[in-house]
Amino acid sequence: MNDCIIRPARPSDQADAYYVCLKTGDFGKDGEPFYREDPDALGRIFVGPYLAYEPELSLILEDGQGVCGYALGAFDSRAFYARYEKEWRPKLCAEFPMPPGDPSSWTRTETVHAWYHRPEYFCPGPYEAHPSHMHIDLLERARGRGHGRRMMEEVMARLRERGSPGVHLGVSVLNTPALGFYARLGFREVARTGTATDGTVYLARSLRS
């Protein structure tokens, strides 16, 4: 049954979209058990800035139970990260201090709070070939029915209409289902960072005809 709709994101979607980010925050699985002390920790990085700065590239998936997914994009990654650095990150750092002690002893929430203070702005090269980036998260109930593909294709169509030559995204090496999903959409690996157990695979796709 296809009971989901795809619509433009609204500012009022932030709380629900943060919840989707939480419930997919364990490498695509439910992250709530790991972020109980701060359920919005991940959403402040991976959702909030996109809703604020790239509303025309932010899509929401909604069913009868409410928001169940999103697809978010940025047209110019370097410009997006520069704005995040100047306007968004200072507020996070002021509200959430750098965790003390040995990083190996941090909770996942503390690790994310550390990301506020030590962000990584990695764009796989060549930048001119795929300067845009995007990501998508769906709750379990919305998966396997083609909604993710439809949302990805819509964001890529909007990027193409604005003149983007290509798009990239990053996926945890542990998120095997996502790697397969993006491969079926025509994304190909262009870079890796980190380790075999704690790394990121960067994939890219041309948007040229």
N, C-alpha and C positions, 0 to 999 in steps of 0.2 A: 504494500500500500504506500503510495507516494503522497504523504500528508505533510510534507515540509514545504516551506516557501523560502526563497532567497530574496532578501531585500537589502537596501542600503542601511548601513549602521546609523544609529542615532546616539547623541550624547547620553541619553537615558539608558542605553544598553551596557554601559560600562560595568556595572555590578554583575550582571548576568554573564557577560563575556569573561570577566575575571574568574567567575565560577567555572566556566568551561576550561579556562587555562589551568585552574587548580585540578580539575577532575581528569585532565590529560597530562598532568605535570610529572608523572613518573615514566618518562620515555614513551608517552602515548597511553599509559595506563593511569589509574586513579592515583593522584598525588596527594590527596587529602590527608592520609595518615602521616605524611612527612612534613606537612606545613601547618599543623594545627595552631602553632603559636602565632602564625601570621599568614592566613589563607590567601591574602592578596599579594604576597611577596613576588611571585612570578608574573602576575598580571601587570604589575607596575612597570615591568620591562617590556614584556612581549605583547601587550594589548594596549595599554593606556596611551602611549605615545602615537600609535597608529590612528586610533580613534580621534586624537586631538589634531594631529598634523597631516594626516592623509585620509580624510573622511571619504573622498571620492573613490578611494581604492579599498575601502573597508566594507565588507559584506557580512551580513548576519543570516544564519540558518535558523529557522523557527518552526516549531510544530505546535500541536495542541497543548503540550506541557510547558512550552516556553522556548527560550533560546537554547539551541542544542549544538551550535557550531559557529565558526567565523572563518573568513579568509581575509587576510590583511596584506597590504603591499605598500611599497615605497618606490616612487618613480626614480629618484636619484639617491642612492644609498649614502653617498658621502655628504650630501646636503642634509639628509634626514639625520644622520648621526651627529653632524655639527649642531643642528638645532636641539637634538636630545642633550648633547653635552652642555650647551649654553642655557637652555630653558628648563629642561626636565630633571636632569641628574642632580643639580644643586639642592633641589627640594628633597629628594630622596636621601641624600647624604646628611642633610640637616636633621631629618626626622629619625633616621636609622643609623646610629653610629657604627663604625667599623668594628666587627666582632674582635674581642681580645683573645689572646692565647694562640695555641698551635692550630693551624687550619685543619690538621688531621682529626682534631677533636670536635670540630664544629658540627652542628646539626645542618640539615639541608637548608633550613631557613637562614641560618647564619651564613652559610655559603652564598646564598642569593643576596643577602644584605652586603656581603663583601663585594659582590659584582657591582653593586651601586657605586662603590668607591673605586673599584679597579675594573672598569669596563673593557671589553675587547671589541674593537670595531674592525672586523676582518672582512675584506671583500676579495674574493678570489679573482685572479687576473685571467686574461686581460680585462681590466675594468671597462674599457670602452665597448667590449663585446656584450657584456651583461651587467649594466650598472644598476638595474632595478633589483629589488628583492621582495620576497613574499613568504608567508607561512600560513598554515591552516591547521585547525584543530576541530574535531568533531567528537561529541559524546558518543558512547557506545551505541546508544539506541538509534543514532542517525547514520551509522556506518553500513557499508555494503549495499547501498541502494543508488549509487551514482551521484549523490549530492556533492561529495568532495570534488569529483571531476568537474561537475558543472560550475562550482564556485571557482575552482582554479582557472578554468577556461574563461570565465567572465572577467576575473581580475587581469588575466593575461591579455584579453581583448582590450580592456581599458588602457593597459600599459601600451599596447601596440598603437592604439588610436592616438595616444599622446606622443608617439614617436620613439618609444624605447626600442632599442635593437635586441635586447635580451634580458633575461631575468635569472637570478640565482637564489638559492636557499641553502640552509644548513640543517642537517639531520644528525641526531646522535647515532653513533655506530651501533648502539644497542637497540635502536628502533627499526628492526628488520622489516616489519610490515610497511612502514612509511617509505623505506628505501625502495621496496617493490612497487608501491603506489606511484611514486614519482618517476620511476623508470618507465612505467606503462604510459605516462604522460609525455614521454620524450625527453626527460631530463637525463643528463649524463654527468658522471663524476668529473670534477675539474681540480679538486684539492682535498687534502685531509689535514687536520690539526689534532694535537693531543696524542693519546695512546690508543691501543687496540681495545681497551676496556673503558676508557674515559676520553673519547675523542669525538670529533665532528666531521662528517662527510659533507663536502660542499658540492652541490649539483647545479648545473646551469642548462638553459635552453634558449636557443635563438627564437626571436619573435618576428624575424623577417620572413616574408613570403617565399 
